[in-house]
Amino acid sequence: MTFSYKTMGTCSQYINISVDGKIIEDVSFTGGCAGNLKGIAALVKGMDIDDAIAKLSGITCGFKPTSCPDQLARALKEYKEQNNF
């Protein structure tokens, strides 16, 4: 399943995520720091959703209360809620 998430409070505007059950297949960000976000996407590929959420939740960016990794965790939480995981 593929879904998009509109981010809030970050330089990236959207996150597109492909998931097979509870395994992350692919992640791409629209906007933001391209190199860092490609790195995050590569690191979470093949990861269980719960593991990614645990590692990324609460990460901040400078003075902002959130970050692109935190927004990815929030997107994955929303996916879980919508799909009753």
FENNORZI-V322237 format. One record per backbone hydrogen bond with DSSP energy under -1.0 kcal/mol. NH is the residue of the N-H (numbers start at 1). CO is the residue of the C=O. E is the energy in kcal/mol with one decimal. If there is no record, write none. Layout:
nh: [NH:NH]
co: [CO:CO]
e: [E:E]
//
This chain:
nh: [3:5:7:13:14:15:16:17:18:19:20:23:24:25:26:28:30:34:37:38:39:40:41:42:43:44:45:46:47:49:52:53:54:55:56:57:59:61:64:71:72:73:74:75:76:77:78:79:80:81:82:83:85]
co: [17:15:13:30:30:5:28:3:26:1:23:20:47:18:18:16:14:32:33:34:35:36:37:38:39:40:41:24:44:22:48:49:50:51:52:53:56:66:61:67:68:69:70:71:72:73:74:75:76:77:78:79:80]
e: [-2.6:-2.4:-1.9:-3.3:-1.0:-2.2:-3.2:-3.0:-2.9:-3.3:-2.9:-1.9:-2.6:-3.0:-1.6:-2.3:-2.5:-1.0:-2.7:-2.3:-1.8:-2.3:-2.4:-2.2:-2.2:-2.0:-1.1:-3.5:-2.5:-2.9:-2.1:-2.5:-2.3:-2.0:-2.3:-2.3:-1.6:-1.3:-2.3:-2.5:-2.1:-2.1:-2.3:-2.4:-2.4:-2.2:-2.3:-2.4:-2.3:-2.4:-2.5:-1.6:-2.3]
//
